[in-house]
Amino acid sequence: GPRQRVLVGLRELASAQAVIELSLLLRDASQHQPLYLVHAARDDESVGDNVGRAEKMLSDAVTLCSSADVAAEISTSIDHTVGAALVRSTKETQATHLVLGWNFETPAGEQSAYGSTVDELLRASTSAILLFRSRHPVSTTQKITLALPPLTFPDDVLTAAITAVKRIAQQLGAPIEVLTEAKTWERYAGIIGDAKPEAATKHHPLETWDSLRQALVDRTSTSDLLVLVGHRESNRDIARTTLGLAERFPEASIALIHGPVAATRSEEASQPALSLVADAT
């Protein structure tokens, strides 16, 4: 497959194990790359305590990797914000993917889509970004439910996102069910089918994107992993949908994936935002 380097951002031990387990599934073993682990911090955090805690967490994380026979490279990144520290780390490691444990809580500020750290990552990092909230051991996942919003995705960006989801599905031996409007499926069925590796994939049409919530009530169980495909240019809308679902399904394991930004496209990131007509709450 295409060159891959997975960087795992670790903030607290509680979520570290689940995030590493997901990252090991995402990793393409045939490339023999280590897993890159980073503890990111703000430079005004009480550095002394934090460094000790970070070192303990990183060494536990390395143990998790080595029990899966995967080498790990560890680092600490400190900057004026956690987001900036993570962005710098993705550049230094030339990461193709950043995986981050996240609580999917609605941010306080009106101006923020996901909260300052994630907003900064989506603005400034060109890596694919996978945010993950674990509610059951990822290895017990029976099915991946993939929700694809009715937006226009560049082919390469969507291919990269689907490839990541298919790799996780293949490693789990779990099928993927795509929930999307019929016209979105028509547009992207080829990309979804052609993305490697192979994984059993079927489509369940949504009448409208608004009916996603009811489809999840009807078609998913707590052993599912719910994956939403994000879109950097219409953050607000996808954020509302994602955070609403995370609140409505508190027992669900949820991931939000954004494909990478093509280097040329990151220069044009100031283009006007796309909008989903309806709000899926």
C-alpha positions as CSV (number, residue, x, y, z in Angstrom):
1,G,0.0,0.0,0.0
2,P,1.0,3.7,0.0
3,R,3.7,4.8,2.5
4,Q,2.4,4.9,6.0
5,R,3.6,6.2,9.3
6,V,1.2,6.2,12.3
7,L,1.7,8.7,15.1
8,V,-0.2,8.2,18.3
9,G,-0.8,11.2,20.5
10,L,-1.0,10.2,24.1
11,R,-2.4,12.5,26.8
12,E,-3.6,10.2,29.6
13,L,-3.1,6.6,30.5
14,A,-6.8,5.9,30.8
15,S,-7.3,6.2,27.0
16,A,-3.8,5.1,25.9
17,Q,-4.4,1.4,25.7
18,A,-7.5,1.7,23.5
19,V,-5.8,4.2,21.2
20,I,-2.7,2.0,20.8
21,E,-4.8,-1.0,20.1
22,L,-6.7,0.9,17.3
23,S,-3.4,2.2,15.9
24,L,-1.9,-1.3,15.8
25,L,-5.0,-2.4,13.7
26,L,-4.5,0.6,11.4
27,R,-0.8,-0.1,11.0
28,D,0.2,-1.8,7.7
29,A,2.5,-4.5,9.1
30,S,4.0,-5.2,5.6
31,Q,5.8,-1.9,5.8
32,H,7.7,-2.8,9.0
33,Q,7.3,0.7,10.4
34,P,7.4,1.3,14.2
35,L,4.5,3.0,15.9
36,Y,5.4,6.6,16.7
37,L,4.2,7.6,20.2
38,V,4.2,11.2,21.3
39,H,3.2,12.9,24.6
40,A,2.1,16.4,23.7
41,A,1.9,19.2,26.2
42,R,1.6,23.0,26.6
43,D,4.8,24.7,27.7
44,D,2.9,26.2,30.7
45,E,1.7,22.9,32.1
46,S,3.5,22.0,35.4
47,V,6.3,20.5,33.5
48,G,7.9,18.6,36.3
49,D,4.9,16.4,37.3
50,N,3.9,16.1,33.7
51,V,7.3,14.8,32.4
52,G,7.3,12.1,35.1
53,R,3.7,11.1,34.2
54,A,4.5,11.2,30.5
55,E,7.5,9.0,30.8
56,K,5.5,6.4,32.8
57,M,2.7,6.5,30.2
58,L,5.1,6.2,27.3
59,S,7.0,3.3,28.8
60,D,3.7,1.5,29.4
61,A,2.7,2.3,25.8
62,V,6.0,0.8,24.6
63,T,5.2,-2.4,26.6
64,L,1.8,-2.6,24.9
65,C,3.5,-2.3,21.5
66,S,6.2,-4.8,22.2
67,S,3.6,-7.4,23.4
68,A,2.2,-7.1,19.9
69,D,5.7,-7.5,18.5
70,V,5.7,-3.9,17.1
71,A,8.6,-1.5,17.7
72,A,7.8,1.9,19.1
73,E,9.6,5.3,18.8
74,I,8.7,7.7,21.6
75,S,9.0,11.5,21.9
76,T,7.6,14.4,23.9
77,S,6.5,17.5,22.1
78,I,6.0,20.8,24.0
79,D,4.6,24.0,22.4
80,H,2.3,26.9,23.3
81,T,-0.8,24.7,22.7
82,V,-1.3,21.0,22.7
83,G,-2.5,21.3,19.1
84,A,0.7,23.1,18.0
85,A,2.8,20.4,19.8
86,L,0.9,17.6,17.9
87,V,1.2,19.4,14.5
88,R,4.9,19.8,15.0
89,S,5.2,16.2,15.9
90,T,3.3,15.1,12.8
91,K,5.8,17.1,10.7
92,E,8.9,15.9,12.5
93,T,7.9,12.2,12.2
94,Q,6.4,12.8,8.7
95,A,3.3,11.0,9.9
96,T,0.7,10.0,7.4
97,H,-1.8,9.3,10.2
98,L,-2.4,10.8,13.6
99,V,-4.5,8.8,16.1
100,L,-5.8,10.6,19.2
101,G,-8.1,9.5,22.1
102,W,-10.8,12.0,22.5
103,N,-14.0,12.4,24.6
104,F,-16.3,13.8,21.9
105,E,-17.7,16.4,24.2
106,T,-19.3,19.6,22.8
107,P,-16.9,22.5,23.2
108,A,-17.9,25.5,25.3
109,G,-17.1,28.2,22.8
110,E,-19.6,29.1,20.1
111,Q,-16.8,29.7,17.6
112,S,-15.3,26.2,18.0
113,A,-16.3,23.2,16.0
114,Y,-14.5,20.5,18.1
115,G,-12.6,22.4,20.7
116,S,-9.3,24.3,20.3
117,T,-6.9,21.3,20.0
118,V,-8.8,19.4,17.3
119,D,-9.7,22.6,15.5
120,E,-6.0,23.5,15.3
121,L,-5.1,20.0,14.1
122,L,-7.7,20.1,11.3
123,R,-6.5,23.5,10.3
124,A,-2.7,23.0,10.4
125,S,-1.9,19.3,10.0
126,T,-1.9,17.6,6.6
127,S,-1.9,14.1,8.1
128,A,-5.0,11.9,8.1
129,I,-6.5,12.4,11.6
130,L,-8.4,9.7,13.5
131,L,-10.1,10.7,16.8
132,F,-11.3,7.8,18.9
133,R,-13.6,7.2,21.9
134,S,-13.5,3.7,23.2
135,R,-16.4,2.1,25.1
136,H,-15.5,-1.6,24.6
137,P,-12.2,-3.4,23.7
138,V,-11.7,-2.7,20.0
139,S,-10.8,-6.4,19.5
140,T,-14.4,-7.3,20.4
141,T,-15.9,-5.2,17.5
142,Q,-18.4,-7.2,15.5
143,K,-19.2,-4.6,12.8
144,I,-18.0,-1.3,11.6
145,T,-20.8,1.2,10.8
146,L,-19.4,3.9,8.5
147,A,-21.4,7.1,8.2
148,L,-20.6,9.1,5.0
149,P,-22.1,12.6,4.9
150,P,-23.6,14.1,1.6
151,L,-20.6,16.2,0.8
152,T,-18.1,16.4,-2.0
153,F,-14.9,14.7,-1.2
154,P,-11.7,14.9,-3.3
155,D,-11.1,11.3,-4.5
156,D,-7.7,10.9,-3.0
157,V,-8.8,12.2,0.4
158,L,-11.8,9.9,0.6
159,T,-9.7,6.9,-0.7
160,A,-7.2,7.4,2.1
161,A,-10.0,7.6,4.7
162,I,-11.7,4.5,3.4
163,T,-8.4,2.6,3.2
164,A,-7.8,3.3,6.9
165,V,-11.2,2.0,7.8
166,K,-10.9,-1.1,5.6
167,R,-7.5,-1.9,7.1
168,I,-9.0,-1.8,10.6
169,A,-12.0,-3.9,9.4
170,Q,-9.7,-6.5,7.7
171,Q,-7.6,-6.9,10.8
172,L,-10.7,-7.3,13.0
173,G,-12.4,-9.6,10.5
174,A,-15.4,-7.3,10.8
175,P,-17.7,-6.3,8.0
176,I,-18.4,-2.6,7.1
177,E,-21.9,-1.3,6.7
178,V,-22.0,2.1,5.0
179,L,-24.8,4.4,5.9
180,T,-25.2,7.2,3.4
181,E,-27.8,8.8,1.1
182,A,-28.4,6.9,-2.2
183,K,-26.9,9.7,-4.3
184,T,-23.7,9.9,-2.2
185,W,-23.4,6.1,-2.5
186,E,-23.8,6.3,-6.3
187,R,-21.0,8.9,-6.4
188,Y,-18.5,7.1,-4.2
189,A,-19.4,3.4,-4.4
190,G,-16.5,2.9,-6.9
191,I,-14.0,4.5,-4.6
192,I,-15.3,2.6,-1.6
193,G,-15.2,-0.7,-3.5
194,D,-11.7,-0.1,-5.0
195,A,-9.9,1.0,-1.9
196,K,-7.5,-1.6,-0.7
197,P,-7.3,-3.8,1.4
198,E,-10.4,-6.0,0.8
199,A,-13.1,-5.9,3.4
200,A,-16.7,-7.1,3.3
201,T,-18.7,-4.0,2.6
202,K,-22.4,-3.4,2.1
203,H,-24.5,-0.3,1.8
204,H,-27.7,0.7,3.7
205,P,-29.3,3.8,2.1
206,L,-30.5,6.7,4.2
207,E,-33.5,8.5,3.0
208,T,-31.8,11.7,4.1
209,W,-28.7,12.4,6.2
210,D,-31.1,13.5,9.0
211,S,-32.3,9.9,9.3
212,L,-28.8,8.7,10.4
213,R,-29.7,8.8,14.1
214,Q,-32.7,6.5,13.6
215,A,-30.7,4.2,11.4
216,L,-28.1,3.8,14.1
217,V,-30.9,3.1,16.7
218,D,-32.3,0.4,14.4
219,R,-29.1,-1.1,12.9
220,T,-26.3,-1.0,15.5
221,S,-25.4,-2.6,18.8
222,T,-22.9,-1.6,21.4
223,S,-20.4,-4.1,19.9
224,D,-20.2,-1.9,16.7
225,L,-17.5,0.7,16.0
226,L,-19.2,3.8,14.6
227,V,-16.9,5.7,12.2
228,L,-17.9,9.1,10.8
229,V,-16.0,10.5,7.8
230,G,-15.2,14.2,8.5
231,H,-14.7,17.0,6.0
232,R,-12.2,19.8,6.8
233,E,-14.2,22.4,4.9
234,S,-17.5,21.8,6.6
235,N,-16.3,21.3,10.1
236,R,-19.2,23.0,11.9
237,D,-21.9,20.7,10.4
238,I,-20.1,17.4,10.8
239,A,-19.1,18.4,14.3
240,R,-22.7,19.1,15.2
241,T,-23.7,15.7,13.8
242,T,-20.8,13.8,15.4
243,L,-21.0,15.4,18.9
244,G,-24.8,15.0,18.9
245,L,-24.5,11.2,18.1
246,A,-21.8,10.8,20.8
247,E,-24.2,12.3,23.3
248,R,-27.2,10.3,22.1
249,F,-25.2,7.0,22.1
250,P,-23.0,7.3,25.3
251,E,-22.1,3.5,25.2
252,A,-20.9,3.6,21.6
253,S,-17.3,3.4,20.5
254,I,-16.9,6.2,18.0
255,A,-14.2,7.3,15.6
256,L,-14.1,10.4,13.4
257,I,-11.7,10.2,10.5
258,H,-10.5,13.0,8.3
259,G,-8.4,12.0,5.2
260,P,-5.1,13.8,4.6
261,V,-4.7,17.1,3.0
262,A,-2.9,17.1,-0.4
263,A,0.1,19.5,0.1
264,T,-1.1,21.7,-2.7
265,R,-4.6,21.9,-1.3
266,S,-3.5,23.0,2.2
267,E,-2.5,26.3,0.6
268,E,-6.1,26.8,-0.5
269,A,-7.6,25.9,2.9
270,S,-9.2,29.3,3.1
271,Q,-11.8,28.5,0.5
272,P,-15.4,29.0,1.6
273,A,-16.9,26.3,3.8
274,L,-19.3,23.7,2.4
275,S,-22.5,23.3,4.2
276,L,-24.8,20.4,5.0
277,V,-28.3,21.7,4.4
278,A,-29.8,20.0,7.4
279,D,-28.6,19.6,11.0
280,A,-28.6,15.9,12.0
281,T,-29.6,16.4,15.6
